[in-house]
Amino acid sequence: MASDLTNEILGALSASDAPILSSEAFPSTPSLNVKSALDRLDSRQMVQYETLEKEIVTLTAEGQEIAANGSHEAKVFAVVLAAMDGLKISDLPGIVGKENAKVGQGNAFKRGWIKKDKDLLRASTDSIVDETQQQLLEVQKTKSLGDKKAMLDLKRRKLVGLAKEISFKISKGPKYAREFVKEQTDLTPEMIANGSWKTAHLKPYNFNAKGAPTPAGALHPLNKVRQEFRNIFFDMGFEEMPTNRFVETGFWNFDALFVPQQHPARDLQDTFYISDPAVADPPREDPPMTPTSELKTSPRSPSTSKNTGTTADESLRLVLRTHTTSISTYMLHKLAANPRPARFFSIDRVFRNESVDATHLAEFHQVEGVIADFGLTLGGLIGFMEVFFAKMGIHKLRFKPAYNPYTEPSMEIFGYHDGLGKWVEIGNSGMFRPEMLEAMGLPKDLRVYGWGLSLERPTMIKYAVSNIRELLGHKVDLNFIETNPAVRLDKD
């Protein structure tokens, strides 16, 4: 059908050198069909066209019915005129219908076509001119009406409306031809062999056409920033710790880290406890480390303090780990079998029983690093932090004394955020307590640095995310993940 219309347009142009109007040459053809054919011809430079828009008057469904069968008032007059002895007012709706009676009676009175005689209606004249029908017929024919007052009255009665009419002014193009020949899209070996390519109409390439979108996988922003952290740790000689144990015992999650069994962090407000099974099997470590051995007998352990006795049942309770420091502690315990300088790191999920809001989730990622060596000092920890965070692009640091059950001294780390124009907390750090390390079997002169930070906070800053629920969880927008670049170049 489109091919037939293109040839009709070419045929209409062949009859005259002057431009033609589509509204006159093809009045019954939808403008979209005409434009489609014109675009095809224009792409081959066979025609040129200009789009014309104008406002026209159209009939509503009620207006079309009146144009065909007469106005309401004319129908009322015809019925009253036919009644020689007058027509009862109450009988009018049953004859012409409620709508005709309601509208037509008033307009007929207004025009003086009928009059009231007590409860009867009588004709005031023998003939009338149905101006409403004539006006609508004129609109139907010319799509306009010269009488502005009459136009306003027809619009008020909702018999006509305004619409936009699109037409095209069409003229011949540089490569005009009387017939449209469908162009071939492929050049085949047979065409080259027989020479038919010389006379073939080949479709030109459209280098401005957009290609079809290609679905592809995309890395989550958290995974991108996580890999950046991993590269920093590997560059600094760290070994990645295994973090596939989401479920831990209370011993490794709390006891080994000198968190008393009566500490608030252990209650249901902060910890997810496993209900089935509720407790773990006895430890199988070699050498074993249990609450009844090294940790319990350490002279400075909180477990040996007054009224804070350690129970094996509490230590064997299963929890969703609240931090990855439980993994670090386990790795330091294994290091006691062969004490030596070591560097470990981990990046994985931890779980806290917290209220969910724009900056908190019940699960998040913790980035943790541990350095074990001889002769370490607090000044060395500060110097290392400056180097570590400089690799992340953070050069202004401040340190504030803090408390952690398993590190002494401890420091909160603050970095200056240029975008926010203020200092923000970016991590926590400290030196593991000597009595904790000795309980694991490590030498007394071995010292351990430890520090940690959230993975979500730097990711939210880098990707301008204000609500953490848009970054992790069921509310994440997949378009956000797919459209973010896989690689970003920092100013530094």
C-alpha positions as CSV (number, residue, x, y, z in Angstrom):
1,M,0.0,0.0,0.0
2,A,2.9,2.4,0.8
3,S,4.4,1.6,-2.6
4,D,1.1,2.5,-4.3
5,L,0.9,5.8,-2.5
6,T,4.5,6.7,-3.4
7,N,3.7,6.2,-7.0
8,E,0.5,8.2,-6.7
9,I,2.5,11.1,-5.3
10,L,5.0,10.9,-8.1
11,G,2.1,10.7,-10.6
12,A,0.4,13.8,-9.1
13,L,3.7,15.7,-9.4
14,S,4.2,14.7,-13.0
15,A,1.0,16.6,-14.1
16,S,2.4,19.9,-13.0
17,D,5.7,21.6,-12.2
18,A,4.2,23.5,-9.4
19,P,4.1,22.1,-5.8
20,I,0.9,20.2,-4.8
21,L,-0.9,20.1,-1.4
22,S,-1.5,16.6,0.1
23,S,-4.8,17.8,1.6
24,E,-6.1,18.6,-2.0
25,A,-4.5,15.7,-3.9
26,F,-5.2,13.0,-1.2
27,P,-8.0,14.4,1.0
28,S,-9.1,10.9,2.3
29,T,-5.6,9.6,3.1
30,P,-4.4,9.8,6.7
31,S,-1.6,12.3,7.1
32,L,0.6,9.6,8.8
33,N,0.4,7.4,5.7
34,V,1.3,10.4,3.5
35,K,4.3,11.3,5.6
36,S,5.6,7.8,5.6
37,A,5.5,7.7,1.8
38,L,7.1,11.2,1.6
39,D,9.9,10.2,4.0
40,R,10.7,7.2,1.7
41,L,10.8,9.4,-1.4
42,D,12.7,12.2,0.4
43,S,15.4,9.8,1.5
44,R,16.0,9.1,-2.1
45,Q,15.8,12.8,-3.1
46,M,12.9,12.1,-5.4
47,V,10.7,14.7,-3.7
48,Q,11.0,17.6,-1.3
49,Y,8.2,18.5,1.1
50,E,7.2,21.0,3.7
51,T,4.9,20.3,6.7
52,L,1.9,22.7,7.0
53,E,-0.2,22.9,10.1
54,K,-3.5,24.8,10.6
55,E,-6.3,24.8,13.0
56,I,-9.7,23.6,11.6
57,V,-13.2,23.2,12.9
58,T,-14.7,19.7,13.2
59,L,-18.1,18.4,14.0
60,T,-18.7,16.4,17.2
61,A,-20.8,13.3,17.0
62,E,-23.9,15.3,18.0
63,G,-23.0,17.9,15.4
64,Q,-22.7,15.3,12.6
65,E,-26.2,13.9,13.6
66,I,-27.7,17.4,13.3
67,A,-26.0,18.1,10.0
68,A,-27.6,14.9,8.6
69,N,-31.1,15.0,10.2
70,G,-31.7,18.6,11.4
71,S,-31.5,20.5,14.7
72,H,-33.4,19.8,17.9
73,E,-35.5,22.9,17.5
74,A,-36.3,22.1,13.9
75,K,-37.6,18.6,14.9
76,V,-39.7,20.2,17.7
77,F,-41.2,22.7,15.2
78,A,-42.0,20.0,12.7
79,V,-44.0,18.0,15.4
80,V,-45.8,21.1,16.6
81,L,-46.7,22.2,13.1
82,A,-48.1,18.8,12.3
83,A,-50.5,19.0,15.3
84,M,-53.4,21.0,13.8
85,D,-55.1,21.6,17.2
86,G,-51.9,22.1,19.2
87,L,-49.6,19.7,21.0
88,K,-49.7,19.1,24.7
89,I,-46.4,20.0,26.3
90,S,-46.3,16.8,28.3
91,D,-46.6,14.8,25.1
92,L,-43.5,16.4,23.4
93,P,-40.8,14.2,25.0
94,G,-42.5,11.0,24.1
95,I,-42.6,12.1,20.4
96,V,-39.2,13.7,19.8
97,G,-37.3,12.3,22.7
98,K,-36.2,13.9,26.0
99,E,-33.0,15.5,24.6
100,N,-34.7,17.0,21.6
101,A,-37.6,18.2,23.8
102,K,-35.3,19.7,26.4
103,V,-33.0,21.6,24.0
104,G,-35.3,22.1,21.0
105,Q,-38.2,23.5,22.9
106,G,-36.2,26.4,24.3
107,N,-34.4,27.2,21.0
108,A,-37.7,27.1,19.1
109,F,-39.3,29.5,21.6
110,K,-36.2,31.7,21.3
111,R,-36.4,31.8,17.5
112,G,-40.2,32.5,17.7
113,W,-41.1,29.3,15.8
114,I,-43.6,28.1,18.4
115,K,-45.7,29.7,21.2
116,K,-47.4,28.5,24.3
117,D,-51.2,28.4,24.6
118,K,-52.0,27.3,28.2
119,D,-50.8,23.6,28.2
120,L,-50.5,23.5,24.4
121,L,-47.7,24.3,22.0
122,R,-48.7,25.9,18.6
123,A,-46.7,26.9,15.6
124,S,-46.1,30.6,15.0
125,T,-45.1,30.3,11.3
126,D,-45.6,28.0,8.4
127,S,-42.0,27.5,7.5
128,I,-38.5,28.0,9.0
129,V,-34.9,28.0,8.0
130,D,-32.8,25.6,10.1
131,E,-29.7,27.8,10.5
132,T,-28.0,25.4,12.9
133,Q,-28.0,22.6,10.3
134,Q,-26.9,25.0,7.5
135,Q,-24.0,26.2,9.7
136,L,-22.9,22.7,10.5
137,L,-23.1,21.7,6.8
138,E,-20.8,24.6,6.0
139,V,-18.3,23.6,8.7
140,Q,-18.4,20.0,7.4
141,K,-17.6,21.2,3.9
142,T,-15.1,24.0,4.5
143,K,-13.8,23.1,8.0
144,S,-14.4,26.7,9.1
145,L,-17.2,29.2,9.8
146,G,-17.0,32.9,9.0
147,D,-19.7,34.0,11.5
148,K,-17.7,34.2,14.8
149,K,-20.8,34.7,16.9
150,A,-22.4,31.6,15.4
151,M,-19.2,29.7,15.9
152,L,-19.1,30.6,19.7
153,D,-22.7,29.4,19.9
154,L,-22.0,26.1,18.3
155,K,-18.9,25.6,20.5
156,R,-21.1,26.4,23.6
157,R,-23.6,23.7,22.5
158,K,-20.7,21.3,22.0
159,L,-21.6,20.7,18.3
160,V,-18.2,21.7,17.0
161,G,-14.6,21.6,18.2
162,L,-11.1,22.7,17.1
163,A,-8.5,20.3,15.8
164,K,-5.1,20.5,14.1
165,E,-4.8,19.5,10.5
166,I,-1.4,18.5,9.1
167,S,-0.8,18.6,5.4
168,F,2.3,18.7,3.2
169,K,3.4,21.0,0.4
170,I,5.2,18.6,-2.0
171,S,7.6,19.5,-4.9
172,K,9.9,17.5,-7.1
173,G,13.4,16.6,-5.8
174,P,16.8,16.5,-7.6
175,K,16.3,12.8,-8.4
176,Y,12.7,12.9,-9.3
177,A,11.3,10.0,-11.4
178,R,7.8,9.1,-12.4
179,E,8.0,5.7,-10.9
180,F,9.3,4.5,-7.5
181,V,11.6,1.5,-7.9
182,K,12.2,-0.5,-4.7
183,E,15.9,-0.4,-3.9
184,Q,18.0,-3.5,-3.1
185,T,19.7,-3.6,0.3
186,D,22.3,-6.3,-0.4
187,L,25.0,-6.6,-3.0
188,T,25.3,-10.3,-3.8
189,P,28.1,-12.3,-5.5
190,E,25.8,-13.1,-8.3
191,M,25.2,-9.4,-9.1
192,I,28.9,-8.8,-9.3
193,A,29.4,-11.9,-11.5
194,N,26.7,-11.0,-14.1
195,G,27.2,-7.2,-13.9
196,S,23.7,-6.4,-12.8
197,W,25.1,-4.3,-10.0
198,K,25.8,-1.6,-12.5
199,T,22.1,-0.8,-13.1
200,A,20.8,-2.0,-9.8
201,H,19.1,0.5,-7.4
202,L,21.0,0.0,-4.2
203,K,19.8,1.6,-1.0
204,P,22.3,4.0,0.4
205,Y,23.7,3.5,3.9
206,N,22.3,5.6,6.6
207,F,25.3,6.4,8.9
208,N,23.1,8.5,11.2
209,A,20.7,5.7,12.1
210,K,20.8,4.5,15.6
211,G,21.6,0.9,16.2
212,A,19.4,-1.5,18.1
213,P,20.2,-1.5,21.8
214,T,22.3,-4.6,22.7
215,P,21.3,-6.1,26.1
216,A,24.4,-6.8,28.2
217,G,25.4,-7.5,31.7
218,A,26.5,-4.7,34.1
219,L,28.6,-4.5,37.2
220,H,26.8,-3.2,40.3
221,P,28.4,0.0,41.7
222,L,29.2,-1.8,44.9
223,N,31.2,-4.4,43.0
224,K,33.1,-1.7,41.1
225,V,34.1,0.1,44.3
226,R,34.8,-3.2,46.0
227,Q,37.3,-4.1,43.2
228,E,39.0,-0.7,43.6
229,F,39.5,-1.5,47.3
230,R,40.8,-5.0,46.5
231,N,43.3,-3.5,44.0
232,I,44.6,-1.1,46.7
233,F,45.0,-4.0,49.2
234,F,46.8,-6.2,46.7
235,D,49.1,-3.4,45.7
236,M,50.1,-3.0,49.3
237,G,50.9,-6.7,49.8
238,F,47.7,-7.9,51.5
239,E,46.3,-11.4,51.4
240,E,42.5,-11.8,51.1
241,M,40.8,-13.7,53.9
242,P,38.0,-16.3,53.3
243,T,34.7,-14.6,54.2
244,N,32.2,-17.3,53.3
245,R,31.0,-17.9,56.8
246,F,28.0,-15.7,57.3
247,V,26.9,-17.6,60.3
248,E,29.4,-17.5,63.3
249,T,29.5,-18.7,66.8
250,G,29.2,-16.2,69.7
251,F,32.7,-17.2,70.6
252,W,34.4,-15.9,67.4
253,N,31.9,-13.1,66.9
254,F,32.1,-11.8,70.6
255,D,34.2,-13.8,73.1
256,A,37.4,-13.9,71.2
257,L,37.1,-10.1,70.7
258,F,36.8,-9.4,74.4
259,V,33.1,-8.5,74.2
260,P,31.6,-9.4,77.6
261,Q,28.7,-11.8,77.4
262,Q,26.5,-9.2,79.2
263,H,27.5,-6.5,76.6
264,P,24.4,-4.7,75.0
265,A,25.8,-5.6,71.5
266,R,24.8,-9.2,72.1
267,D,21.1,-8.6,72.7
268,L,18.4,-8.9,70.1
269,Q,18.5,-5.2,69.4
270,D,21.9,-5.5,67.6
271,T,22.3,-9.2,66.7
272,F,20.4,-11.7,64.5
273,Y,20.4,-15.1,66.4
274,I,19.9,-18.4,64.5
275,S,16.9,-20.3,65.8
276,D,17.5,-23.7,64.1
277,P,20.0,-24.9,65.1
278,A,20.4,-22.6,68.0
279,V,24.0,-23.7,68.9
280,A,27.0,-25.0,67.1
281,D,28.8,-28.3,67.5
282,P,31.9,-28.2,69.8
283,P,34.9,-26.5,68.1
284,R,37.2,-28.7,65.9
285,E,40.1,-26.3,65.6
286,D,43.6,-27.7,65.9
287,P,44.9,-26.5,68.2
288,P,41.5,-25.8,69.8
289,M,40.5,-22.4,71.1
290,T,37.5,-22.4,73.4
291,P,36.1,-20.1,76.1
292,T,37.3,-22.6,78.7
293,S,40.9,-22.5,77.5
294,E,43.1,-19.5,76.5
295,L,40.5,-16.7,76.5
296,K,38.9,-17.6,79.9
297,T,42.3,-17.9,81.6
298,S,43.7,-14.6,80.4
299,P,44.4,-12.5,83.5
300,R,43.0,-9.3,81.9
301,S,40.1,-10.9,80.0
302,P,36.7,-9.3,80.6
303,S,35.5,-12.9,80.9
304,T,37.3,-13.3,84.2
305,S,36.0,-10.1,85.7
306,K,33.7,-10.1,88.6
307,N,30.1,-11.1,87.8
308,T,30.9,-11.6,84.1
309,G,31.6,-15.3,83.9
310,T,31.8,-16.9,80.5
311,T,29.5,-19.8,79.7
312,A,30.0,-22.3,76.9
313,D,26.4,-22.3,75.9
314,E,26.5,-18.5,75.2
315,S,29.8,-19.0,73.3
316,L,28.3,-21.7,71.0
317,R,25.1,-19.7,70.1
318,L,24.9,-19.2,66.4
319,V,24.5,-15.6,65.0
320,L,24.7,-13.8,61.7
321,R,28.1,-12.2,62.0
322,T,27.9,-8.6,63.0
323,H,31.4,-7.8,61.7
324,T,34.1,-9.4,59.6
325,T,36.5,-8.9,62.6
326,S,35.5,-12.4,63.6
327,I,37.3,-13.7,60.5
328,S,40.3,-11.6,61.3
329,T,40.5,-13.0,64.8
330,Y,40.3,-16.6,63.4
331,M,43.1,-15.8,61.0
332,L,45.3,-14.4,63.8
333,H,44.6,-17.6,65.8
334,K,45.9,-19.7,62.8
335,L,48.9,-17.3,62.5
336,A,49.9,-18.4,66.0
337,A,51.0,-21.8,64.6
338,N,53.7,-20.0,62.6
339,P,54.1,-16.4,64.0
340,R,55.4,-14.1,61.3
341,P,54.6,-10.6,59.7
342,A,51.3,-10.8,57.8
343,R,48.8,-8.6,56.1
344,F,45.1,-9.7,55.7
345,F,42.0,-8.0,54.3
346,S,38.4,-8.8,53.7
347,I,35.4,-7.2,52.1
348,D,32.0,-8.9,52.6
349,R,28.6,-8.6,54.2
350,V,27.7,-8.3,57.8
351,F,24.3,-8.2,59.5
352,R,22.9,-5.9,62.2
353,N,19.4,-5.8,63.7
354,E,18.9,-2.1,62.9
355,S,16.0,0.0,61.8
356,V,16.1,0.5,58.0
357,D,16.3,4.1,56.8
358,A,18.0,6.3,54.2
359,T,21.5,5.5,55.6
360,H,21.1,2.2,57.4
361,L,20.2,-1.4,56.3
362,A,20.0,-4.6,58.2
363,E,22.9,-5.8,56.1
364,F,25.9,-4.0,54.7
365,H,29.5,-4.5,53.5
366,Q,32.5,-4.1,55.8
367,V,36.0,-3.4,54.5
368,E,38.6,-4.6,57.0
369,G,42.4,-4.7,57.1
370,V,44.8,-6.3,59.6
371,I,48.6,-6.0,59.8
372,A,50.6,-8.2,62.1
373,D,54.3,-7.4,62.7
374,F,56.9,-6.9,65.4
375,G,57.6,-3.5,66.9
376,L,54.5,-1.8,65.6
377,T,53.5,1.6,67.1
378,L,50.5,3.9,67.1
379,G,52.4,6.4,65.0
380,G,53.0,3.7,62.4
381,L,49.3,3.0,62.3
382,I,48.5,6.7,61.6
383,G,51.2,6.9,58.9
384,F,49.8,3.7,57.3
385,M,46.3,5.2,57.3
386,E,47.5,8.3,55.5
387,V,49.0,6.2,52.8
388,F,46.1,3.8,52.5
389,F,43.4,6.6,52.2
390,A,45.6,8.6,49.9
391,K,45.3,5.7,47.4
392,M,41.5,6.2,47.6
393,G,41.9,10.0,46.9
394,I,41.4,11.1,50.5
395,H,44.4,13.2,51.6
396,K,43.0,15.2,54.6
397,L,42.7,13.0,57.7
398,R,42.0,13.5,61.4
399,F,42.1,10.9,64.2
400,K,39.9,10.9,67.3
401,P,40.4,8.7,70.3
402,A,37.7,6.0,70.6
403,Y,36.7,2.8,72.5
404,N,36.6,-0.7,71.1
405,P,36.5,-3.8,73.3
406,Y,39.3,-5.5,71.4
407,T,41.7,-2.6,70.5
408,E,43.6,-0.2,72.7
409,P,44.4,2.5,71.8
410,S,41.5,3.0,69.3
411,M,40.9,5.8,66.9
412,E,38.0,7.0,64.7
413,I,39.2,8.2,61.3
414,F,37.7,11.4,59.8
415,G,38.3,12.6,56.2
416,Y,37.5,16.0,54.8
417,H,34.8,15.8,52.1
418,D,35.2,18.7,49.6
419,G,31.7,18.2,48.2
420,L,30.0,18.4,51.6
421,G,32.5,21.0,52.9
422,K,32.9,19.2,56.3
423,W,34.7,16.3,58.1
424,V,33.0,13.0,57.9
425,E,33.8,9.7,59.7
426,I,35.2,7.2,57.3
427,G,36.5,4.4,59.5
428,N,37.6,3.0,62.8
429,S,41.0,1.7,63.7
430,G,43.2,0.6,66.6
431,M,45.9,-1.8,67.9
432,F,44.6,-5.2,69.1
433,R,44.9,-5.6,72.8
434,P,48.0,-7.6,73.8
435,E,46.1,-9.9,76.2
436,M,43.7,-10.8,73.4
437,L,46.7,-11.7,71.1
438,E,48.4,-13.7,73.9
439,A,45.2,-15.7,74.5
440,M,45.4,-16.8,70.9
441,G,49.0,-18.0,71.4
442,L,50.8,-15.2,69.5
443,P,54.2,-14.0,70.8
444,K,54.1,-11.1,73.3
445,D,56.2,-8.8,71.1
446,L,53.9,-9.3,68.1
447,R,51.6,-6.3,67.5
448,V,48.6,-6.1,65.2
449,Y,46.9,-3.1,63.5
450,G,43.3,-3.3,62.6
451,W,40.9,-0.9,60.8
452,G,37.6,-1.1,59.0
453,L,35.1,1.0,57.1
454,S,31.8,0.6,55.3
455,L,31.7,-0.1,51.5
456,E,28.4,1.6,51.0
457,R,29.4,5.1,52.2
458,P,32.2,5.7,49.7
459,T,30.1,4.2,47.0
460,M,27.2,6.5,47.8
461,I,29.5,9.5,47.7
462,K,31.1,8.4,44.4
463,Y,27.8,7.7,42.6
464,A,25.8,10.6,44.3
465,V,23.3,8.2,45.9
466,S,21.4,9.8,48.8
467,N,19.4,6.8,49.9
468,I,21.2,3.5,50.6
469,R,18.0,1.6,49.7
470,E,18.6,2.7,46.1
471,L,22.0,1.1,46.2
472,L,21.3,-2.2,47.8
473,G,18.1,-4.2,48.2
474,H,14.8,-4.8,46.3
475,K,14.3,-1.1,45.4
476,V,17.4,-0.9,43.3
477,D,16.7,0.6,39.8
478,L,18.3,-1.7,37.2
479,N,18.6,1.2,34.8
480,F,20.9,2.9,37.4
481,I,23.1,-0.1,37.4
482,E,23.2,-0.5,33.6
483,T,23.9,3.2,32.8
484,N,26.7,3.8,35.2
485,P,30.2,3.6,33.6
486,A,32.2,0.5,34.2
487,V,35.4,2.6,34.5
488,R,35.7,6.1,36.1
489,L,38.8,8.4,35.9
490,D,39.5,10.3,39.0
491,K,41.2,13.7,39.0
492,D,44.1,12.4,40.9
